[in-house]
Amino acid sequence: MNHEERVTFPNDRGQTLKGVLHRPSEDRRLAAVICCHGMESNKESEKLVALSRRLAERGILALRFDFACAGESSGKFEEITYSGEVEDLRAAFNLMLRYPVQKIGILGSSMGGTVALLFAAEETKVASLVTIAAPLHPEKITEKLLTREEVQDWRRSGFFIYHGRRINVALLDDLERIHVIEAARKISCPALIIHGDADETVPVKDAYELHALLQGPKKIRVLDSADHRLSDPVMLEAALDESLNWMTQYLQ
């Protein structure tokens, strides 16, 4: 029987992050995976809960956690930035280093996938990487959602209302600072890219471009007719199976 344990740990900005640690039944924990949720999601995401439990069944220690400004972690949604989430992932990575693990993998969904790419580019100890529907060009999502005038208004007023929730101009500034393509070129660990070809939020061409940029062992799995959230249970199951097999192959 696998054990689920609630954990609390700080980031470098003085905020408190909350997570759930899935411990394998046996004590021989030599591998771990950190699961990163998307922008409007949290650690209770169906795919992250299912994946964490299956990883533990395979003998892999798994952590799913709420980034700052999401779920049970401290901070307001309006303060969200990619760079802040990279710092949060660093805090989660440092937490996992306290356990008797030799290899740590990262899985990220949507915005969490982009954060995983940015982190893996700077942390050579990442042993395996999986991204699901990750934006390679997050700045283009802003362009897609907003007119030029709306972006100017966002900068002028200092915030923007997205799906009824405020987002500060710090995210807009952050999008201009981060370089996901440059990050992808630096990644050498084994990487699996999963994307639906019916994703209307992040185009599937991002996945093909990302695959071409990666330097290490790599695989791309394009799911037929799958949307951004993998709302079709068959497609979700396919993504979970691919992710699980990839992590098991490169971590154990």
PEVENRA-V21544 format. One record per run of one state. SS is the DSSP state (helix for helix, strand for strand, loop for the rest). FROM is the first residue (numbers start at 0). LEN is the number of residues. Records with the same first field share a line. If there is no record, write none. Layout:
# PEVENRA-V21544
SS: FROM-LEN ; FROM-LEN
This chain:
# PEVENRA-V21544
loop: 0-2 ; 10-5 ; 23-7 ; 36-9 ; 57-3 ; 65-11 ; 79-2 ; 96-6 ; 109-1 ; 122-3 ; 132-5 ; 145-2 ; 157-1 ; 162-2 ; 177-2 ; 186-3 ; 196-8 ; 213-4 ; 223-9 ; 251-1
strand: 2-8 ; 15-8 ; 30-6 ; 60-5 ; 102-7 ; 125-7 ; 158-4 ; 164-4 ; 189-7 ; 217-6
helix: 45-12 ; 76-3 ; 81-15 ; 110-12 ; 137-8 ; 147-10 ; 168-9 ; 179-7 ; 204-9 ; 232-19
